[in-house]
Amino acid sequence: YARNERSKTWDLWELIIQNKNYIFIIFLLFENLVWCIINLSYLSRKKSQNTYKKERFAMVNLITGPKGTGKTQQMIELANEKVKTSNGNVVFIKKSHRNTTTLDFGVRAICMEDYPDILTMDEFVGFLYGMVAGNHDIDTIFIDSVLKQADISLNNISAFMTSLSKISAENTLDFFISVGAEKESIPDIDSDNYNVLN
């Protein structure tokens, strides 16, 4: 089919040249020039997007420390700053509705008290997968007081952070989580997949 189309194009060119119809020649040249510009613009945009994806390194960020050290407030401040510069949606997951009024209106607040059937770490991870699958524009997810979510504890937090790292890499999004414990007590925290902010 492509060969026939090219043959028709050459026949048209020969006909135009034989007839010395310069107006059609100019029109075809202009049409070809426009298509070249459109194709170059498309290729340039695709290359830029691919470069961004390669340079964009998603990560799991942690804020650690015992109760009463201001982790929640720090998380809220980070979320409020993030939503101002993010190209996507910012989600803030909390255990309760407490302190959600200080979040920027652009941040989507999710309170896990509204989802009482999510009781295990696996169910919580499944919840995250479902949320990301339902909204491809999510850029950043904050999870406050992660040890209060479902049955997540220091005993299984390593597996939980591994799941977050996988979701992060697969969907090119960042996680920020606060952990109510000293960082020395958190298993595998020195992994290259995690970034401790304090």
Wavefront OBJ file of the C-alpha trace (Angstrom):
o trace
v 0.000 0.000 0.000
v 2.807 2.403 0.957
v 4.626 1.609 -2.332
v 1.467 2.420 -4.329
v 1.053 5.695 -2.465
v 4.665 6.678 -3.198
v 4.156 5.745 -6.857
v 1.058 7.959 -6.996
v 2.999 10.805 -5.417
v 5.808 10.554 -7.998
v 3.272 10.372 -10.817
v 1.662 13.526 -9.479
v 5.020 15.288 -9.309
v 5.843 14.288 -12.894
v 2.452 15.508 -14.062
v 2.912 18.811 -12.287
v 6.423 19.321 -13.697
v 5.304 18.427 -17.213
v 2.459 20.921 -16.981
v 4.719 23.484 -15.354
v 2.028 24.182 -12.819
v 4.190 26.067 -10.342
v 1.288 26.901 -8.025
v 0.752 23.220 -7.245
v 4.486 22.722 -6.837
v 4.608 25.505 -4.264
v 1.548 24.092 -2.512
v 3.092 20.613 -2.253
v 6.368 22.008 -1.002
v 4.524 24.000 1.638
v 2.484 20.947 2.664
v 5.627 18.826 3.019
v 7.298 21.559 5.052
v 4.327 21.733 7.444
v 4.370 17.961 7.961
v 8.111 18.037 8.626
v 7.626 20.729 11.271
v 4.790 18.778 12.932
v 6.829 15.555 12.999
v 9.927 17.289 14.365
v 7.825 18.958 17.074
v 6.269 15.616 18.067
v 9.635 13.827 18.188
v 11.148 16.641 20.228
v 8.271 16.504 22.740
v 8.540 12.707 23.080
v 12.295 12.954 23.639
v 11.747 15.593 26.317
v 9.167 13.409 28.082
v 11.449 10.365 27.992
v 14.347 12.409 29.344
v 12.140 13.640 32.201
v 11.112 10.074 33.069
v 14.740 8.945 33.113
v 15.860 11.853 35.279
v 12.855 11.624 37.586
v 13.980 9.377 40.447
v 11.079 8.451 42.680
v 11.815 7.686 46.315
v 10.453 6.800 49.731
v 11.231 9.620 52.158
v 11.058 9.139 55.925
v 10.610 11.456 58.890
v 11.437 9.603 62.094
v 11.333 10.306 65.805
v 9.376 9.483 68.966
v 5.913 10.835 69.720
v 5.737 14.577 70.319
v 8.638 15.603 68.078
v 6.498 17.482 65.536
v 6.503 14.914 62.745
v 2.860 15.509 61.738
v 3.332 19.259 61.500
v 6.463 18.772 59.442
v 4.590 16.425 57.116
v 1.753 18.944 56.702
v 4.216 21.735 55.905
v 5.970 19.533 53.344
v 2.646 18.622 51.714
v 1.562 22.269 51.570
v 4.839 23.201 49.895
v 4.747 20.223 47.545
v 1.293 21.020 46.190
v 2.539 24.457 45.072
v 5.239 22.991 42.815
v 3.860 19.559 41.893
v 2.779 18.765 38.341
v 0.319 16.186 39.669
v -1.944 15.465 42.624
v -0.740 15.357 46.229
v -2.422 12.950 48.671
v -2.138 13.063 52.475
v -3.174 9.917 54.379
v -3.935 10.221 58.101
v -5.437 7.962 60.702
v -8.086 10.486 61.773
v -9.594 13.819 60.720
v -7.567 15.636 63.356
v -5.373 18.518 62.026
v -6.588 18.110 58.448
v -7.863 21.711 58.447
v -4.276 22.992 58.244
v -3.692 21.193 54.964
v -3.747 23.236 51.774
v -7.049 22.912 49.872
v -5.084 21.516 46.930
v -3.984 18.494 48.980
v -6.379 15.563 48.970
v -6.777 14.371 52.568
v -7.700 10.722 53.209
v -8.596 9.591 56.728
v -8.275 5.857 57.280
v -10.975 5.956 59.963
v -13.343 6.203 56.999
v -12.094 2.784 55.804
v -12.473 0.564 58.893
v -12.227 -2.692 56.899
v -8.563 -2.085 56.052
v -6.956 -3.938 58.932
v -3.712 -5.469 57.647
v -0.566 -4.237 55.949
v -1.423 -6.153 52.780
v -4.863 -4.543 52.657
v -3.299 -1.122 53.172
v -0.840 -1.751 50.328
v -3.738 -2.924 48.160
v -5.553 0.301 49.016
v -2.541 2.284 47.799
v -2.356 0.278 44.577
v -6.042 0.870 43.928
v -5.726 4.584 44.594
v -2.789 4.948 42.205
v -4.466 2.818 39.535
v -7.582 4.982 39.767
v -5.683 8.256 39.449
v -2.576 8.309 37.267
v -2.046 11.992 38.077
v -0.948 11.290 41.663
v 2.556 12.669 42.078
v 3.170 12.409 45.822
v 1.630 10.451 48.701
v 2.164 11.408 52.345
v 1.402 8.779 55.000
v 1.355 10.212 58.514
v 2.012 8.058 61.601
v 2.527 4.912 59.568
v 2.811 2.720 62.689
v -0.816 3.611 63.477
v -2.046 2.409 60.091
v -3.609 -1.084 59.900
v -1.303 -3.589 61.630
v 1.963 -1.985 60.518
v 4.663 -2.224 63.186
v 8.446 -2.239 63.448
v 8.245 -5.988 62.858
v 6.826 -5.656 59.347
v 7.688 -2.061 58.393
v 10.618 -3.279 56.282
v 8.226 -5.265 54.072
v 5.867 -2.283 53.962
v 8.624 0.095 52.835
v 9.679 -2.429 50.192
v 6.114 -2.329 48.840
v 6.165 1.480 48.843
v 9.466 1.472 46.985
v 7.977 -0.840 44.358
v 4.861 1.327 43.917
v 7.076 4.395 43.739
v 9.277 2.948 41.002
v 6.395 1.506 38.967
v 4.349 4.713 38.992
v 7.057 7.396 39.251
v 5.694 8.961 42.407
v 7.190 9.944 45.743
v 6.219 8.745 49.206
v 6.724 10.691 52.418
v 6.051 8.702 55.579
v 6.415 9.563 59.255
v 7.474 6.816 61.640
v 7.033 7.174 65.401
v 10.360 5.581 66.295
v 14.052 6.367 66.386
v 15.609 5.704 63.011
v 18.131 3.309 64.572
v 15.233 0.981 65.433
v 13.812 0.898 61.884
v 15.056 -2.145 59.916
v 16.794 -1.629 56.541
v 16.503 2.141 56.800
v 19.988 2.545 55.311
v 18.847 1.149 51.956
v 19.484 3.324 48.885
v 15.745 3.199 48.213
v 14.988 5.331 51.270
v 15.807 8.910 52.148
v 15.738 9.918 55.828
v 14.904 13.624 56.089
v 15.924 14.118 59.739
l 1 2 3 4 5 6 7 8 9 10 11 12 13 14 15 16 17 18 19 20 21 22 23 24 25 26 27 28 29 30 31 32 33 34 35 36 37 38 39 40 41 42 43 44 45 46 47 48 49 50 51 52 53 54 55 56 57 58 59 60 61 62 63 64 65 66 67 68 69 70 71 72 73 74 75 76 77 78 79 80 81 82 83 84 85 86 87 88 89 90 91 92 93 94 95 96 97 98 99 100 101 102 103 104 105 106 107 108 109 110 111 112 113 114 115 116 117 118 119 120 121 122 123 124 125 126 127 128 129 130 131 132 133 134 135 136 137 138 139 140 141 142 143 144 145 146 147 148 149 150 151 152 153 154 155 156 157 158 159 160 161 162 163 164 165 166 167 168 169 170 171 172 173 174 175 176 177 178 179 180 181 182 183 184 185 186 187 188 189 190 191 192 193 194 195 196 197 198
